[in-house]
Amino acid sequence: MLKEGFMPELQLESPKRFLSVPVRAMLTLIVVGIVVGCFLTSKVEALEVSGKGLAIGGNKLLHGVCLDPSSSSFVDSYASYCDLVGKKPAVITYFAHVYNSGRYFDWKYYGTLLKKVDSVGAIPFVKATTADWNMGTGLYWTAASILAGEHDAYFIEAADVAKEFGKPMFLSWNHEMNGDWYPWSEAYARKNPSDSDWTAEKYIKVWQRIVNIYRSQGADNVIFAWAPDVEGRSIGGYTATDSWKAYWPGLGYV
């Protein structure tokens, strides 16, 4: 839970100061609940995150790494990482796109990846998107179609899969929304008005709709991690540095 009046206040530190090149390429420090880019520390004195079987409070970080559980070499990559840093990660993050180079993926498939991450003793952190990983295909869901309920069945299936998984998991939808490189960004839509209908206001409504679906399905083991980028793009009265504030979905939804 976030305390009343809480607004994320982020302190960013460059990983180059303390990580070698090969470790930098792999290591991700994950702050539970508020995640900005890959490397950060955050003032989280007011933050307590709780999910089924998991509670983290105070000024703490979870050690995590980005690995691909869909790869046949996942277990070997995990072992190599552990050998490299001398510690097992608490969290493994990976991506879950609606499409991958034009191919549709449902959450029955992504549910198998949750189990693969769990099999090595890590908590899954899924960065899900409503688009194709390959931006060249032009496949993505409009904000209007999501808000109209046209994709509710997809989110219901995702919530049911998460509930069936039953263990703590972190989940972010449409990360780095404050940039201008993804179609769910207002800054992107301003650059490409014929390609995107997304605004910061619509992003908030979409996020809240998705969270409400998970809650209505009883997927209370899911911890929603809102994930803007370290350096976004200016929109409205917000600078590039603080444009993430325009997308903040509110206390009850993170």
Disulfide bonds with the S-S distance in Angstrom:
none
